């Protein structure tokens, strides 16, 4: 119930749509919500990029992208501004590469994902400022955490301390390859067929 926003101990200070695209952080519940939202956006990207790369016949790329976006989500859940920025930048570069391949590759889904990732970047910066200026709060009390709440709370806390180094390595490779794909001559990318 809490992940749906129906039974928060402290009610969020804004409506769900505003929280998705332009979140504000005024209390611990808002902070919890925006980092959890960023985690789920990155997890959805991990699944979608995994499936799309498998469909086009790139299983190694599928695994790499899934790990990259999952670790980005774990970082966002642990309030990493760097993870939020890199996830946004990587997805933006992916969209630009797709546009270079075919202008019809840009759609409403890309716009929505970019907006959600940008709001996640903003939320991590707001959260860091809010945490610095507010006294430490007690953890949010839930009656019975759901499977998804447990997953979004415990997995990132366990994965991120070690995963941040792997994420850093993957981020360098991801951004480098996307920049190469964006700037390389078309003949090189498409084997002489433009």
Residue pairs with C-beta under 8 A, 6 or more apart in sequence:
1 7
1 143
1 146
2 8
2 140
2 142
2 145
2 146
2 149
3 36
3 146
3 148
3 149
3 152
5 12
5 16
5 33
7 143
8 29
8 140
9 29
9 140
9 141
9 142
10 27
10 28
10 29
10 140
11 29
12 19
12 29
12 30
12 33
13 24
13 26
13 27
13 30
14 23
14 24
14 30
18 24
19 30
19 33
19 34
19 37
20 37
20 116
20 119
21 115
21 116
21 119
22 119
22 122
23 30
23 33
23 34
23 37
23 119
23 122
23 123
23 126
24 30
24 126
25 31
25 34
25 123
25 126
25 127
25 130
26 130
27 137
28 137
28 138
28 140
29 140
31 127
31 130
31 131
32 140
34 119
34 120
34 123
34 124
34 126
34 127
35 76
35 77
35 78
35 79
35 123
35 124
35 127
36 77
36 152
37 116
37 120
37 123
38 73
38 76
38 77
38 84
38 117
38 120
38 123
38 124
39 73
39 74
39 76
39 77
39 152
39 156
40 73
40 152
41 73
41 113
41 116
41 117
41 120
42 69
42 70
42 72
42 73
42 76
42 87
42 120
43 69
43 70
43 73
45 69
45 72
45 73
45 87
45 91
45 113
46 65
46 66
46 67
46 68
46 69
46 70
46 73
47 66
49 62
49 65
49 66
49 69
50 62
50 63
50 65
50 66
51 62
52 62
53 59
53 61
53 62
53 65
54 62
64 170
64 173
64 174
65 174
67 166
67 170
68 90
68 167
68 170
68 171
68 174
69 87
71 83
71 159
71 160
71 163
71 164
71 166
71 167
71 170
72 83
72 84
72 86
72 87
72 90
72 167
73 83
73 87
73 156
74 83
74 155
74 156
74 159
74 160
74 163
74 167
75 82
75 83
75 84
75 156
75 160
75 163
75 164
75 167
76 83
76 84
76 87
76 120
76 124
77 152
77 153
77 156
77 157
77 160
78 156
78 157
78 160
79 124
79 127
79 128
79 131
80 124
80 160
80 164
81 121
81 124
81 125
81 128
83 124
83 164
83 167
84 117
84 120
84 121
84 123
84 124
85 121
86 167
86 171
86 174
86 175
87 117
87 120
88 114
88 117
88 118
88 120
88 121
89 175
90 171
90 174
90 175
90 178
91 113
91 114
91 117
92 114
92 117
93 175
93 178
93 179
93 182
94 178
95 105
95 106
95 110
95 114
96 182
97 178
97 181
97 182
98 105
98 106
98 110
99 105
99 106
100 181
100 182
100 186
142 149
145 153
181 189
186 194
187 193
187 194
